[in-house]
Amino acid sequence: MKKFFQSPFTIAVLIISFWFCSPWLISKWFKWLQTCGVDYSSFGTFGDMFGTITALFSGLTIAGLVYTIYLQRKEINDTQLEIKDQKKRDANRRFEERFFNLVKVHRNIFKHIESSFEGYETNIIGKLFFHPQNPVEAVLNSYKNDQEIQHVLKNFINYLQTFEVIVKSIQTRNAKAQDKYFKIWFAQFHINERKFFLYHFNLRKEGKPKEWDIIKKYGFIGLDKSHFKMFYKFNDFKFDGLE
């Protein structure tokens, strides 16, 4: 029985039925008042007493309506902000998943060619710089035309391509996020990788890469001239990246 009266359909039927029967009920009520000797002319004066109250309730009704609209708009705005924040969190989560996957791939590539990094300085750079007949121009030409093609691109191409992909991916973030992810990534670099960047990007045929400022800022942390002391005997060439 309780559920019956809680049904919206039941309540609607009762209200409509009452409204439909209201003329008959009002006529019966007036007849009863007439039998009681009530003067109808006094009803107007009595009703006027409630005019102020009626105006008050009308104002309250309008105020309530306006407040309801305000609450609805606030709820909509809050929902939109929540959706926007959720999208931002989802985008950050997707970026971090991709970023750390790329970093993992890059680290795995390094492990597979770690011996190439170890021999790069001695077997390639050392032979160029310590040949007694090699002037600066000859060193540069030898690296660009022979060593870069025969050894560097052959052994390090996948490493360098993945490096470029990660840099471009990080550059899609804002400045604060870029600083965060570059620091996380470069902190994992071996000193032989840092030396490779210094040599290769100073000597390669294409010149400095677009990412050179990033490499200088994060890639050479922990390096100083003592790591390249023997190469500074070759005083005619200065490596950009070391102060």
C-alpha positions in Angstrom: 0.0 0.0 0.0 2.9 2.4 0.9 4.6 1.7 -2.5 1.2 2.3 -4.3 1.0 5.9 -3.0 4.7 6.5 -3.7 4.2 5.8 -7.4 4.4 9.0 -9.6 1.6 7.7 -11.7 -0.7 7.2 -8.7 0.0 10.7 -7.4 -0.6 12.2 -10.9 -4.0 10.4 -11.1 -5.0 11.6 -7.7 -4.1 15.2 -8.5 -5.9 15.2 -11.8 -9.0 13.6 -10.2 -9.1 16.2 -7.5 -8.7 19.0 -10.1 -11.5 17.5 -12.2 -13.9 17.2 -9.2 -13.0 20.6 -7.7 -15.9 22.5 -9.4 -18.4 20.1 -7.9 -16.7 20.2 -4.5 -16.6 24.1 -4.5 -20.3 24.3 -5.4 -21.2 22.0 -2.6 -19.0 24.0 -0.2 -20.8 27.3 -1.2 -24.2 25.7 -0.7 -23.2 24.6 2.7 -22.0 28.1 3.6 -25.3 29.5 2.4 -27.2 27.2 4.6 -25.1 28.5 7.5 -26.0 32.1 6.7 -22.5 33.3 5.6 -22.3 36.6 3.8 -20.3 36.1 0.5 -19.5 39.8 0.3 -17.1 39.5 3.2 -15.0 37.0 1.3 -13.4 39.7 -0.9 -12.2 41.7 2.1 -11.0 38.5 3.8 -9.1 37.5 0.7 -7.4 40.9 0.4 -5.8 40.3 3.7 -3.7 37.6 2.0 -2.5 39.8 -1.0 0.7 40.7 0.7 1.4 37.1 1.7 0.6 36.0 -1.9 3.1 38.6 -3.3 5.7 37.4 -0.8 5.3 33.8 -1.7 5.4 34.7 -5.4 8.7 36.5 -4.9 10.0 33.5 -2.9 8.9 31.2 -5.7 10.8 33.3 -8.3 13.9 33.5 -6.0 13.7 29.7 -5.5 13.5 29.2 -9.3 16.5 31.5 -9.9 18.5 29.7 -7.1 17.6 26.4 -8.7 18.9 27.5 -12.1 22.1 28.8 -10.4 22.7 25.4 -8.7 22.0 23.6 -12.0 24.5 25.8 -13.9 27.1 25.4 -11.1 26.6 21.6 -11.2 27.1 21.7 -15.0 30.2 23.8 -14.7 31.6 21.6 -12.0 30.9 18.5 -14.1 32.6 20.1 -17.1 35.7 21.0 -15.0 35.8 17.4 -13.7 35.6 16.0 -17.2 38.3 18.4 -18.3 40.6 17.4 -15.4 39.9 13.7 -16.0 40.9 14.1 -19.7 44.1 15.9 -18.6 44.9 13.1 -16.1 44.2 10.5 -18.8 46.4 12.3 -21.3 49.2 12.6 -18.7 48.9 8.9 -17.9 49.0 7.9 -21.6 52.0 10.1 -22.2 53.9 8.7 -19.2 53.2 5.1 -20.3 54.5 5.9 -23.8 57.5 7.9 -22.4 58.7 5.1 -20.1 58.1 2.5 -22.8 60.3 4.5 -25.2 63.0 5.0 -22.5 62.9 1.3 -21.8 63.4 0.6 -25.5 66.3 3.1 -25.7 68.0 1.6 -22.6 67.7 -1.9 -24.1 69.3 -0.7 -27.4 72.2 0.8 -25.4 72.8 -2.5 -23.6 72.9 -4.3 -26.9 75.6 -2.0 -28.3 77.3 -1.0 -25.1 80.6 -2.4 -26.4 80.4 -0.1 -29.4 80.1 2.9 -27.1 83.1 1.6 -25.1 85.3 1.4 -28.2 84.0 4.5 -29.9 86.3 6.9 -28.2 89.5 4.7 -28.5 89.0 3.1 -31.9 87.4 6.0 -33.8 88.0 9.3 -32.2 91.5 8.4 -30.8 92.9 7.3 -34.1 91.7 10.5 -35.8 93.0 12.9 -33.2 96.3 11.3 -32.6 97.5 10.9 -36.2 100.5 13.2 -36.3 99.7 14.3 -39.9 96.0 15.1 -39.3 95.2 18.8 -39.3 91.7 19.9 -38.1 90.2 19.9 -41.5 91.5 16.4 -42.3 90.0 15.1 -39.0 86.6 16.5 -39.8 86.6 15.2 -43.3 87.7 11.8 -42.2 84.9 11.5 -39.7 82.2 12.9 -41.9 83.1 10.9 -45.0 84.5 7.7 -43.6 83.9 7.0 -39.9 80.4 8.4 -39.7 79.2 6.2 -42.5 81.2 3.1 -41.9 80.9 2.9 -38.1 78.6 5.4 -36.5 75.5 5.1 -38.7 76.0 1.3 -38.9 76.2 0.7 -35.2 74.2 3.6 -33.7 71.4 4.4 -36.2 68.6 2.7 -34.1 69.9 4.4 -30.9 70.0 7.8 -32.5 66.6 7.5 -34.1 65.0 6.4 -30.8 66.8 9.3 -29.1 65.1 11.7 -31.6 61.7 10.2 -31.1 61.9 10.6 -27.3 63.1 14.2 -27.6 60.2 15.1 -29.9 57.7 13.3 -27.6 58.9 15.2 -24.5 58.8 18.5 -26.4 55.0 18.2 -26.7 54.7 18.9 -23.0 54.9 22.3 -21.2 58.2 23.7 -20.1 58.0 22.4 -16.5 57.1 18.9 -17.6 59.8 18.9 -20.2 62.4 19.7 -17.6 61.1 16.9 -15.4 61.1 14.2 -18.1 64.5 15.2 -19.6 66.1 15.0 -16.2 64.5 11.6 -15.6 65.7 10.3 -18.9 69.2 11.8 -19.1 69.9 10.7 -15.5 70.1 7.1 -16.8 72.8 7.8 -19.4 76.2 6.1 -19.1 79.2 8.4 -19.3 80.2 6.7 -22.6 76.9 7.9 -24.1 77.6 11.4 -23.0 81.0 11.3 -24.5 79.5 10.0 -27.7 77.1 12.9 -28.0 79.9 15.4 -27.5 82.1 13.9 -30.1 79.5 12.9 -32.7 77.4 16.0 -32.7 80.5 18.2 -32.9 82.0 16.2 -35.8 79.1 14.8 -37.8 78.4 15.9 -41.4 75.0 17.4 -40.7 76.3 19.7 -38.0 74.6 20.3 -34.7 71.1 18.8 -34.4 68.0 20.9 -33.6 68.0 19.3 -30.1 71.6 20.6 -29.4 70.5 23.0 -26.7 68.7 20.2 -24.9 71.7 17.9 -25.2 74.0 20.6 -23.9 71.7 21.3 -20.9 71.1 17.7 -19.8 73.4 15.4 -21.7 76.8 16.7 -20.4 76.0 16.8 -16.7 78.9 15.1 -14.9 81.4 15.7 -17.8 84.3 18.1 -17.6 87.5 18.7 -19.5 89.3 16.1 -17.4 87.3 13.4 -19.2 88.8 14.6 -22.5 92.2 15.7 -21.2 94.3 13.9 -23.9 92.2 15.3 -26.7 92.8 18.9 -25.6 96.4 18.4 -26.7 94.8 18.9 -30.1 94.4 22.6 -29.4 93.1 23.6 -32.8 89.7 22.1 -32.2 87.3 23.0 -29.4 84.3 20.9 -28.5 81.1 22.8 -28.1 79.3 21.6 -25.0 82.1 21.8 -22.5 82.7 25.1 -20.7 
